[in-house]
Amino acid sequence: DKKKKEFVVNTPIERTTLNVDGSRWRSVDDVYNGLLSGLKAPEWHSRNLDALWDSLSSDQINGVRAPFEVHITSAAGWTQEIEDIVSQISALFADARQGGVDISMTVD
């Protein structure tokens, strides 16, 4: 009576990079609209940090699933308001990553 050996192969999951153009961001709504569009969020997704946290940490709301990186381009010329909200969103991504969600965000 021979026992079969089973081998589990851990296939790495490919990390998705989402390029989001921030060149036309003039308001906080523009930031959320651009980011949520890139994440393939549902139309009903609220435009605030709490709702973004819920959708990033649950991995059940947005069309894009972890692991992924959001790469925001064209940051030059942003107002202080835009820089502040992007900084808060970046911190939110870092908190989610620290909590075990394989996501990240970069800004150029």
BASERO-133811 format. One line per field, with one value per atom (N, C-alpha, C, O): atom name; residue number from 1; residue in one letter; x, y, z. Coordinates in Angstrom, 2 decimals. Example, Ala and Ser with C-alpha at 12.3 -4.5 7.8 and 13.67 -1.06 7.14 Angstrom:
residues 2
atom	(N,CA,C,O,N,CA,C,O)
nr	(1,1,1,1,2,2,2,2)
rest	(A,A,A,A,S,S,S,S)
X	(13.19,12.30,13.20,14.24,12.85,13.67,12.90,13.41)
Y	(-5.69,-4.50,-3.30,-3.32,-2.25,-1.06,0.03,1.14)
Z	(7.80,7.80,7.80,8.46,7.08,7.14,7.87,8.04)
***
This chain:
residues 108
atom	(N,CA,C,O,N,CA,C,O,N,CA,C,O,N,CA,C,O,N,CA,C,O,N,CA,C,O,N,CA,C,O,N,CA,C,O,N,CA,C,O,N,CA,C,O,N,CA,C,O,N,CA,C,O,N,CA,C,O,N,CA,C,O,N,CA,C,O,N,CA,C,O,N,CA,C,O,N,CA,C,O,N,CA,C,O,N,CA,C,O,N,CA,C,O,N,CA,C,O,N,CA,C,O,N,CA,C,O,N,CA,C,O,N,CA,C,O,N,CA,C,O,N,CA,C,O,N,CA,C,O,N,CA,C,O,N,CA,C,O,N,CA,C,O,N,CA,C,O,N,CA,C,O,N,CA,C,O,N,CA,C,O,N,CA,C,O,N,CA,C,O,N,CA,C,O,N,CA,C,O,N,CA,C,O,N,CA,C,O,N,CA,C,O,N,CA,C,O,N,CA,C,O,N,CA,C,O,N,CA,C,O,N,CA,C,O,N,CA,C,O,N,CA,C,O,N,CA,C,O,N,CA,C,O,N,CA,C,O,N,CA,C,O,N,CA,C,O,N,CA,C,O,N,CA,C,O,N,CA,C,O,N,CA,C,O,N,CA,C,O,N,CA,C,O,N,CA,C,O,N,CA,C,O,N,CA,C,O,N,CA,C,O,N,CA,C,O,N,CA,C,O,N,CA,C,O,N,CA,C,O,N,CA,C,O,N,CA,C,O,N,CA,C,O,N,CA,C,O,N,CA,C,O,N,CA,C,O,N,CA,C,O,N,CA,C,O,N,CA,C,O,N,CA,C,O,N,CA,C,O,N,CA,C,O,N,CA,C,O,N,CA,C,O,N,CA,C,O,N,CA,C,O,N,CA,C,O,N,CA,C,O,N,CA,C,O,N,CA,C,O,N,CA,C,O,N,CA,C,O,N,CA,C,O,N,CA,C,O,N,CA,C,O,N,CA,C,O,N,CA,C,O,N,CA,C,O,N,CA,C,O,N,CA,C,O,N,CA,C,O,N,CA,C,O,N,CA,C,O,N,CA,C,O,N,CA,C,O,N,CA,C,O,N,CA,C,O,N,CA,C,O,N,CA,C,O)
nr	(1,1,1,1,2,2,2,2,3,3,3,3,4,4,4,4,5,5,5,5,6,6,6,6,7,7,7,7,8,8,8,8,9,9,9,9,10,10,10,10,11,11,11,11,12,12,12,12,13,13,13,13,14,14,14,14,15,15,15,15,16,16,16,16,17,17,17,17,18,18,18,18,19,19,19,19,20,20,20,20,21,21,21,21,22,22,22,22,23,23,23,23,24,24,24,24,25,25,25,25,26,26,26,26,27,27,27,27,28,28,28,28,29,29,29,29,30,30,30,30,31,31,31,31,32,32,32,32,33,33,33,33,34,34,34,34,35,35,35,35,36,36,36,36,37,37,37,37,38,38,38,38,39,39,39,39,40,40,40,40,41,41,41,41,42,42,42,42,43,43,43,43,44,44,44,44,45,45,45,45,46,46,46,46,47,47,47,47,48,48,48,48,49,49,49,49,50,50,50,50,51,51,51,51,52,52,52,52,53,53,53,53,54,54,54,54,55,55,55,55,56,56,56,56,57,57,57,57,58,58,58,58,59,59,59,59,60,60,60,60,61,61,61,61,62,62,62,62,63,63,63,63,64,64,64,64,65,65,65,65,66,66,66,66,67,67,67,67,68,68,68,68,69,69,69,69,70,70,70,70,71,71,71,71,72,72,72,72,73,73,73,73,74,74,74,74,75,75,75,75,76,76,76,76,77,77,77,77,78,78,78,78,79,79,79,79,80,80,80,80,81,81,81,81,82,82,82,82,83,83,83,83,84,84,84,84,85,85,85,85,86,86,86,86,87,87,87,87,88,88,88,88,89,89,89,89,90,90,90,90,91,91,91,91,92,92,92,92,93,93,93,93,94,94,94,94,95,95,95,95,96,96,96,96,97,97,97,97,98,98,98,98,99,99,99,99,100,100,100,100,101,101,101,101,102,102,102,102,103,103,103,103,104,104,104,104,105,105,105,105,106,106,106,106,107,107,107,107,108,108,108,108)
rest	(D,D,D,D,K,K,K,K,K,K,K,K,K,K,K,K,K,K,K,K,E,E,E,E,F,F,F,F,V,V,V,V,V,V,V,V,N,N,N,N,T,T,T,T,P,P,P,P,I,I,I,I,E,E,E,E,R,R,R,R,T,T,T,T,T,T,T,T,L,L,L,L,N,N,N,N,V,V,V,V,D,D,D,D,G,G,G,G,S,S,S,S,R,R,R,R,W,W,W,W,R,R,R,R,S,S,S,S,V,V,V,V,D,D,D,D,D,D,D,D,V,V,V,V,Y,Y,Y,Y,N,N,N,N,G,G,G,G,L,L,L,L,L,L,L,L,S,S,S,S,G,G,G,G,L,L,L,L,K,K,K,K,A,A,A,A,P,P,P,P,E,E,E,E,W,W,W,W,H,H,H,H,S,S,S,S,R,R,R,R,N,N,N,N,L,L,L,L,D,D,D,D,A,A,A,A,L,L,L,L,W,W,W,W,D,D,D,D,S,S,S,S,L,L,L,L,S,S,S,S,S,S,S,S,D,D,D,D,Q,Q,Q,Q,I,I,I,I,N,N,N,N,G,G,G,G,V,V,V,V,R,R,R,R,A,A,A,A,P,P,P,P,F,F,F,F,E,E,E,E,V,V,V,V,H,H,H,H,I,I,I,I,T,T,T,T,S,S,S,S,A,A,A,A,A,A,A,A,G,G,G,G,W,W,W,W,T,T,T,T,Q,Q,Q,Q,E,E,E,E,I,I,I,I,E,E,E,E,D,D,D,D,I,I,I,I,V,V,V,V,S,S,S,S,Q,Q,Q,Q,I,I,I,I,S,S,S,S,A,A,A,A,L,L,L,L,F,F,F,F,A,A,A,A,D,D,D,D,A,A,A,A,R,R,R,R,Q,Q,Q,Q,G,G,G,G,G,G,G,G,V,V,V,V,D,D,D,D,I,I,I,I,S,S,S,S,M,M,M,M,T,T,T,T,V,V,V,V,D,D,D,D)
X	(0.84,0.00,0.89,1.47,0.98,1.83,1.00,-0.13,1.58,0.92,1.35,2.52,0.37,0.68,1.18,0.66,2.17,2.66,2.05,2.05,1.54,0.99,1.94,2.44,2.17,3.02,2.19,1.45,2.33,1.63,2.66,3.69,2.35,3.25,2.63,1.51,3.38,2.90,3.27,4.43,2.28,2.50,2.37,1.34,3.40,3.30,2.20,2.01,1.48,0.43,1.07,1.84,0.76,1.34,0.78,-0.43,1.65,1.28,0.86,1.59,-0.32,-0.86,-0.39,-0.40,0.01,0.34,-0.73,-0.99,-1.36,-2.38,-1.78,-1.41,-1.68,-1.17,-2.34,-3.24,-2.31,-3.38,-2.80,-1.85,-3.35,-2.89,-3.52,-4.74,-2.70,-3.20,-3.05,-3.22,-2.75,-2.46,-3.66,-3.48,-4.86,-6.05,-6.79,-7.93,-6.15,-6.79,-6.78,-5.72,-7.98,-8.12,-8.94,-9.03,-9.53,-10.35,-10.20,-9.68,-10.65,-10.63,-11.48,-11.11,-12.60,-13.44,-12.70,-12.86,-11.88,-11.08,-10.14,-9.96,-9.54,-8.62,-9.36,-8.93,-10.47,-11.25,-11.77,-11.71,-12.27,-12.78,-11.68,-11.92,-10.50,-9.39,-8.93,-8.71,-8.78,-8.32,-9.35,-9.00,-10.59,-11.64,-11.89,-12.23,-11.73,-11.85,-10.75,-11.01,-9.52,-8.40,-8.60,-8.19,-9.24,-9.50,-10.73,-11.06,-11.42,-12.67,-13.69,-14.33,-13.80,-14.77,-16.17,-16.36,-17.17,-18.55,-18.97,-18.41,-19.96,-20.45,-20.90,-20.76,-21.43,-21.95,-20.88,-21.19,-19.60,-18.50,-18.43,-18.34,-18.46,-18.35,-16.95,-15.98,-16.88,-15.62,-15.10,-15.17,-14.59,-13.98,-13.02,-13.03,-12.20,-11.16,-11.73,-11.18,-12.82,-13.42,-13.90,-13.67,-14.57,-15.07,-13.90,-13.95,-12.86,-11.69,-11.03,-10.63,-10.92,-10.36,-11.16,-10.60,-12.48,-13.35,-13.12,-13.04,-13.02,-12.89,-11.49,-11.33,-10.47,-9.10,-8.85,-8.19,-9.38,-9.10,-9.97,-9.60,-11.10,-11.97,-11.65,-11.87,-11.13,-10.80,-12.03,-11.90,-13.22,-14.45,-15.30,-16.33,-14.87,-15.71,-15.22,-16.01,-13.95,-13.39,-13.14,-12.95,-13.14,-12.87,-11.42,-11.14,-10.50,-9.09,-8.81,-9.16,-8.19,-7.90,-6.40,-5.59,-6.03,-4.63,-4.04,-4.75,-2.77,-1.79,-1.77,-1.89,-1.62,-1.49,-0.76,-0.64,-0.26,0.37,-0.34,-0.56,-0.69,-1.23,-0.07,0.59,0.18,1.25,0.60,0.06,0.66,0.04,1.11,2.17,0.81,1.75,1.26,0.10,2.16,1.86,1.42,0.40,2.20,1.88,2.29,1.85,3.11,3.58,2.41,1.52,2.42,1.39,0.14,-0.82,0.13,-1.02,-1.16,-0.17,-2.39,-2.64,-2.32,-2.16,-2.24,-1.99,-3.10,-2.84,-4.34,-5.48,-5.30,-5.58,-4.84,-4.63,-3.46,-3.56,-2.37,-1.23,-1.62,-1.19,-2.45,-2.87,-3.70,-3.46,-4.68,-5.54,-4.74,-4.95,-3.84,-3.02,-2.11,-1.89,-1.59,-0.77,-1.59,-1.10,-2.82,-3.69,-4.03,-4.06,-4.27,-4.57,-3.34,-3.46,-2.16,-0.92,-0.73,-0.31,-1.02,-0.93,-1.94,-1.65,-3.10,-4.13,-3.63,-3.81,-3.00,-2.41,-1.35,-1.30,-0.51,0.55,-0.05,0.45,-1.12,-1.79,-2.37,-2.27,-2.99,-3.56,-2.46,-2.61,-1.35,-0.22,0.32,0.63,0.43,0.92,-0.05,0.35,-1.33,-2.33,-2.43,-3.29,-1.56,-1.49,-2.10,-2.13,-2.58,-3.13,-1.98,-1.33,-1.72,-0.56,-0.86,-1.09,-0.84,-1.06,-0.04,0.51,0.22,1.12,0.74,-0.03,1.29,1.01,2.27,2.99,2.55,3.67,3.16,2.15,3.89,3.50,4.72,5.78,4.56,5.64,5.17,5.92)
Y	(-1.18,0.00,1.25,1.62,1.87,3.06,4.31,4.45,5.19,6.47,7.47,7.56,8.23,9.28,10.51,10.87,11.12,12.37,13.51,13.48,14.47,15.65,16.82,17.07,17.51,18.68,19.91,19.94,20.90,22.16,23.15,23.39,23.69,24.68,26.06,26.34,26.88,28.25,29.10,29.47,29.39,30.22,31.68,32.08,32.47,33.88,34.58,34.33,35.45,36.22,37.46,38.16,37.72,38.87,40.16,40.29,41.09,42.38,43.31,43.49,43.87,44.78,46.20,46.63,46.94,48.35,49.16,48.99,50.06,50.94,52.32,52.96,52.79,54.14,55.10,54.97,56.08,57.06,58.45,58.88,59.13,60.45,61.51,61.70,62.20,63.23,64.64,65.61,64.77,66.09,67.04,68.26,66.51,67.37,67.46,67.92,67.01,67.07,68.50,69.09,69.05,70.41,70.45,71.49,69.31,69.25,67.86,66.93,67.76,66.48,65.45,64.28,65.89,64.97,64.43,63.26,65.27,64.81,63.68,62.71,63.83,62.81,61.50,60.45,61.55,60.33,59.73,58.51,60.57,60.05,59.34,58.27,59.93,59.30,58.02,57.01,58.04,56.86,55.74,54.59,56.06,55.04,54.46,53.29,55.28,54.77,53.75,52.69,54.06,53.13,51.83,50.77,51.92,50.73,49.95,48.90,50.50,49.90,49.77,48.74,50.86,50.91,51.05,51.61,50.54,50.69,52.17,52.96,52.50,53.89,54.41,55.61,53.55,53.97,54.23,54.65,53.98,54.15,55.62,56.51,55.86,57.22,57.78,57.04,59.10,59.80,60.35,61.55,59.46,59.88,58.79,57.67,59.14,58.22,56.97,55.89,57.11,55.94,54.92,53.72,55.39,54.49,53.86,52.68,54.65,54.11,53.03,51.99,53.28,52.27,50.97,49.88,51.11,49.92,49.12,47.89,49.79,49.06,48.49,47.44,49.17,48.65,47.49,46.52,47.58,46.55,45.30,44.23,45.43,44.26,43.44,42.23,44.07,43.40,42.75,41.80,43.25,42.68,43.71,43.36,44.96,46.02,46.46,46.55,46.73,47.23,46.10,44.95,46.45,45.46,45.01,43.88,45.85,45.51,44.93,45.53,43.77,43.06,43.07,43.10,43.03,42.94,41.63,40.63,41.64,42.69,43.71,43.35,44.98,46.01,47.22,47.43,48.01,49.29,50.35,50.17,51.45,52.60,53.56,53.99,53.90,54.83,56.09,56.09,57.17,58.44,59.29,59.54,59.74,60.55,61.99,62.29,62.85,64.26,65.03,65.72,64.91,65.59,67.06,67.82,67.47,68.86,69.82,69.60,70.88,71.90,71.67,72.43,70.66,70.42,71.54,72.12,71.81,72.75,72.06,70.84,72.85,72.28,71.31,70.29,71.62,70.76,69.37,68.35,69.35,68.07,67.32,66.11,68.02,67.37,66.76,65.66,67.50,67.01,65.74,64.79,65.70,64.51,63.33,62.19,63.57,62.48,61.93,60.73,62.82,62.38,61.53,60.51,61.94,61.16,59.80,58.80,59.78,58.51,57.61,56.40,58.19,57.41,56.78,55.63,57.53,56.99,55.86,54.88,56.00,54.95,53.66,52.57,53.80,52.65,52.00,50.78,52.82,52.29,51.54,50.49,52.09,51.41,50.07,49.07,50.05,48.79,47.77,46.59,48.23,47.32,46.77,45.58,47.63,47.19,46.17,45.29,46.29,45.35,44.07,43.23,43.91,42.66,42.70,41.68,43.86,43.98,44.37,45.40,43.58,43.79,44.85,44.54,46.12,47.24,48.32,48.36,49.18,50.31,51.44,51.25,52.61,53.77,54.60,54.85,55.03,55.92,57.14,57.08,58.25,59.49,60.09,60.21,60.47,61.16,62.53,63.27)
Z	(0.00,0.00,0.00,1.02,-1.15,-1.27,-1.01,-1.48,-0.25,0.00,-1.06,-1.43,-1.53,-2.50,-1.75,-0.69,-2.31,-1.75,-2.56,-3.80,-1.86,-2.54,-2.34,-1.25,-3.42,-3.37,-3.70,-4.69,-2.86,-3.10,-3.64,-3.02,-4.77,-5.38,-5.15,-5.57,-4.49,-4.27,-5.47,-5.67,-6.26,-7.44,-7.03,-6.49,-7.30,-6.92,-7.72,-8.91,-7.03,-7.68,-8.28,-7.62,-9.53,-10.20,-9.61,-9.42,-9.34,-8.78,-9.92,-10.89,-9.80,-10.80,-10.49,-9.34,-11.52,-11.37,-12.07,-13.26,-11.31,-11.85,-12.01,-11.03,-13.25,-13.50,-13.54,-14.37,-12.64,-12.53,-12.81,-12.14,-13.79,-14.18,-13.29,-13.30,-12.51,-11.62,-12.17,-11.43,-13.45,-14.02,-14.03,-14.04,-14.04,-14.10,-12.77,-12.72,-11.71,-10.40,-9.88,-9.66,-9.68,-9.17,-7.88,-7.22,-7.51,-6.31,-5.67,-6.29,-4.43,-3.73,-4.48,-4.58,-5.02,-5.81,-7.02,-7.37,-7.67,-8.80,-8.39,-9.11,-7.21,-6.70,-6.49,-6.98,-5.77,-5.53,-6.84,-7.02,-7.73,-9.00,-9.79,-10.35,-9.85,-10.57,-9.93,-10.61,-8.61,-7.89,-7.94,-8.21,-7.67,-7.65,-9.03,-9.17,-10.06,-11.43,-11.70,-12.27,-11.28,-11.45,-10.70,-11.17,-9.53,-8.72,-9.16,-8.61,-10.17,-10.66,-9.52,-9.33,-8.77,-7.67,-8.23,-9.30,-7.50,-7.96,-7.91,-7.16,-8.70,-8.77,-7.41,-7.14,-6.56,-5.27,-4.21,-3.10,-4.55,-3.59,-3.15,-3.99,-1.85,-1.32,-1.52,-1.62,-1.57,-1.78,-0.45,-0.20,0.40,1.67,2.14,1.63,3.13,3.59,4.25,4.08,4.99,5.65,4.62,4.77,3.58,2.54,1.78,1.44,1.52,0.84,1.69,1.17,2.98,3.89,3.83,3.72,3.89,3.85,2.58,2.63,1.46,0.20,0.01,-0.61,0.52,0.38,1.33,0.97,2.53,3.53,3.38,3.86,2.71,2.56,1.33,1.32,0.29,-0.98,-1.62,-2.40,-1.28,-1.81,-2.56,-3.13,-2.56,-3.12,-4.50,-5.44,-4.61,-5.87,-6.86,-6.48,-8.13,-9.17,-9.19,-9.61,-8.75,-8.69,-7.31,-6.29,-7.29,-6.05,-5.77,-6.70,-4.50,-4.10,-4.63,-4.74,-4.95,-4.73,-5.88,-7.05,-5.52,-6.55,-6.02,-4.81,-6.96,-6.66,-7.48,-8.68,-6.84,-7.55,-7.76,-6.81,-9.01,-9.37,-9.93,-11.03,-9.15,-9.56,-10.23,-9.66,-11.43,-12.20,-12.29,-12.01,-12.69,-12.97,-11.74,-11.75,-10.67,-9.41,-9.42,-8.55,-10.36,-10.39,-10.55,-11.37,-9.78,-9.91,-9.07,-9.20,-8.23,-7.38,-6.35,-5.91,-5.97,-4.88,-3.56,-3.51,-2.50,-1.17,-0.78,-0.14,-1.16,-0.85,-1.49,-0.86,-2.73,-3.43,-2.79,-2.55,-2.51,-1.86,-0.52,-0.17,0.24,1.56,1.46,2.20,0.55,0.46,-0.09,0.34,-1.03,-1.56,-0.45,-0.37,0.38,1.51,2.49,2.98,2.76,3.64,3.03,3.74,1.73,1.05,1.06,1.25,0.85,0.89,2.27,2.37,3.34,4.70,4.91,5.60,4.31,4.39,3.72,4.26,2.55,1.88,2.76,2.87,3.39,4.26,5.45,5.83,6.03,7.15,6.72,7.44,5.54,5.03,4.79,5.12,4.22,3.97,5.29,5.39,6.28,7.59,8.20,8.96,7.85,8.34,7.52,7.79,6.53,5.79,4.39,3.70,3.95,2.60,1.66,1.88,0.64,-0.22,-1.29,-2.46,-0.83,-1.74,-1.43,-0.33,-2.40,-2.17,-3.12,-4.06,-2.84,-3.67,-3.82,-2.85,-5.03,-5.29,-6.06,-6.75,-5.91,-6.57,-7.24,-6.63,-8.51,-9.24,-9.66,-10.28)
***
